[in-house]
Amino acid sequence: MLLSINPENPQRRHIQKVVECLRQGGVIAYPTDTTYGIGCDIFNRKGVKKIYQIKQRDPRKPFSFICADLSDAANYAQVSNFAFKTMRRRLPGPYTFVLDATRTVPDLLTTRQKTVGVRIPDNPIVLSIVRELGHPLVTTSANIAGEEPYHDPAQIEDAMGKVLDLVVDGGILLGDPSSVISLLGDRPDVLRQGSGDTSWIHSL
């Protein structure tokens, strides 16, 4: 099912429909500030396992998740003063920050080292979904492992509609995946260069 939502002023009734689907264990595709992602409520074990199957992904490689804001992120990641200052300057934005996990995070979404990837995208639709849901949303690119991500929600519906419960149409997105930056040490470390500019790291 394809559901169009205004990318600048998301309609509340549509957001509530998406959240109802998520609360029932649904897996959805949704827009971010980079590419389309697929995800579910991080506390819905059935949904998380379904995403691993859809992505054909090694269960030892956990997914990142989307938080509503930095206060929300602090419930799931250990945000030091250094990390907070760094993230505050760059978020919302096209970055995934790797931090130590708190005990709140389900085991399926942490590495053996108990770290997590946190996203706060600059996209009103997905942030509205997360706020209404009240929990973070699993995030991974809308594609099958090894294939290019889809940029057009209509293509996602055609290619993945049978395994997804809902595709949120927020327009065509042509960005690259987010830049992944570790904040585990005493300075940021770029793990993957993506949409987010990382030149600021060299000036620290």
C-alpha positions in Angstrom: 0.0 0.0 0.0 1.3 3.4 -1.0 0.4 6.4 1.2 1.3 9.9 0.1 2.2 12.3 2.9 3.0 16.0 2.5 6.8 16.3 2.9 6.7 19.7 4.4 3.5 19.6 6.5 2.7 15.9 7.2 -1.0 15.3 7.7 -1.7 14.1 11.2 -4.3 11.5 10.2 -1.8 9.9 7.8 0.9 9.9 10.4 -1.5 8.2 12.8 -2.3 5.6 10.2 1.4 4.8 9.7 1.9 4.5 13.5 -1.0 2.2 13.8 0.6 -0.1 11.3 3.9 0.0 13.2 2.2 -0.7 16.5 0.8 -3.9 15.0 4.3 -5.1 14.0 4.2 -3.6 10.5 7.3 -3.0 8.4 7.3 0.2 6.4 9.3 2.2 3.9 9.7 5.9 4.6 11.6 8.9 3.5 14.6 10.4 5.3 16.9 13.3 4.4 19.1 11.0 2.3 17.4 8.0 0.8 14.3 5.9 1.6 14.6 3.6 4.5 12.7 0.5 5.7 12.0 0.0 9.4 9.7 -0.9 12.3 9.3 -0.1 16.0 12.6 -1.1 17.6 10.7 -2.9 20.4 8.8 -5.2 18.0 10.9 -8.3 17.8 8.7 -9.8 15.0 9.2 -6.7 12.9 12.9 -6.5 13.4 13.3 -10.2 12.4 11.2 -9.6 9.3 13.5 -6.8 8.3 16.6 -9.1 8.6 14.8 -11.5 6.3 13.8 -8.8 3.8 17.4 -7.4 3.7 19.0 -10.9 3.7 21.3 -9.5 6.3 23.7 -11.3 8.7 22.0 -11.1 12.2 25.4 -10.2 13.6 25.2 -6.9 11.8 22.5 -4.8 13.7 20.6 -2.0 12.1 20.7 1.7 13.2 17.6 3.5 14.4 16.0 6.9 14.2 15.3 9.0 17.2 13.0 12.1 17.5 15.7 14.4 19.0 18.8 14.4 21.2 16.8 14.0 24.4 15.2 10.8 22.9 18.6 9.6 21.8 20.0 9.8 25.3 17.6 7.1 26.4 19.2 4.6 24.0 22.8 5.8 23.7 25.4 7.0 26.2 25.9 10.6 25.0 29.0 12.2 26.6 29.4 16.0 26.8 31.7 15.7 23.8 29.2 13.6 21.8 26.3 15.9 22.7 28.1 19.0 21.5 29.1 17.3 18.3 25.7 15.9 17.6 23.9 19.2 18.5 25.8 21.0 15.8 25.1 18.4 13.1 21.5 17.2 13.8 19.0 16.9 12.4 21.1 15.9 9.4 22.5 13.2 7.2 24.6 11.4 9.8 24.6 8.2 11.7 26.5 8.5 15.0 27.9 5.4 16.6 27.7 5.4 20.4 27.7 3.0 23.4 24.2 1.6 23.9 22.2 1.8 27.1 20.3 -1.2 28.5 17.1 0.1 27.0 18.2 -1.0 23.5 17.0 -4.5 22.4 19.8 -7.0 22.0 18.8 -7.5 18.3 19.9 -3.9 17.7 23.3 -3.8 19.4 26.7 -5.2 18.4 28.8 -7.5 20.5 30.5 -4.4 21.7 27.1 -3.0 22.8 27.2 -0.1 20.4 24.4 1.5 18.4 24.0 3.7 15.4 21.7 6.8 16.0 20.0 8.8 13.3 18.0 12.1 13.5 17.2 12.9 9.9 16.1 16.3 8.7 12.8 15.1 7.4 9.4 16.2 8.8 7.6 13.0 7.8 9.9 10.4 9.6 10.3 12.7 12.6 6.6 13.0 12.9 6.2 9.2 12.7 8.8 8.7 15.5 7.3 11.3 17.8 3.8 9.9 17.3 5.0 6.3 17.9 7.0 7.2 21.0 9.8 4.8 20.2 12.8 4.9 17.8 12.4 3.4 14.3 14.7 0.8 12.8 16.5 2.3 9.8 18.1 0.6 6.8 18.2 1.5 3.2 15.2 0.4 1.1 16.8 -2.3 -1.0 17.8 -5.9 -0.9 21.4 -6.5 0.3 23.9 -6.0 -2.5 21.5 -4.0 -4.7 21.2 -0.2 -5.2 18.7 1.6 -3.0 15.4 2.7 -4.5 14.8 6.4 -4.8 11.2 6.4 -6.1 8.5 5.2 -3.7 6.5 3.8 -6.6 9.6 1.6 -7.4 9.7 0.5 -3.8 6.0 -0.5 -4.0 6.6 -2.4 -7.2 9.7 -4.2 -6.0 9.1 -4.7 -2.3 5.4 -4.1 -1.8 4.7 -7.8 -1.2 7.0 -7.9 1.8 6.3 -4.4 3.2 3.1 -3.5 5.1 3.2 0.2 3.9 5.2 2.5 1.7 5.1 6.1 2.7 5.4 8.4 -0.3 7.3 11.5 0.5 8.5 12.2 -3.1 11.6 11.1 -5.0 14.9 11.2 -3.1 18.2 11.1 -4.9 20.7 11.3 -2.0 23.4 8.9 -0.9 23.2 7.1 2.4 24.1 8.9 5.6 27.7 9.4 6.7 28.5 7.1 9.6 30.7 8.6 12.3 31.9 6.9 15.5 31.9 9.0 18.7 33.3 6.2 20.8 36.8 7.8 21.2 38.0 11.2 22.1 37.5 12.5 18.5 35.1 11.6 15.7 36.1 8.8 13.3 34.5 8.5 9.9 33.4 4.9 9.3 31.5 5.6 6.0 31.5 8.7 3.9 28.0 9.5 2.7 25.7 12.4 2.2 26.9 14.3 5.3 29.9 16.6 5.0 32.7 15.4 7.2 35.4 18.0 6.5 34.6 19.6 9.9 36.2 16.6 11.6 39.7 17.6 10.4 39.4 21.0 12.0 38.8 19.6 15.5 
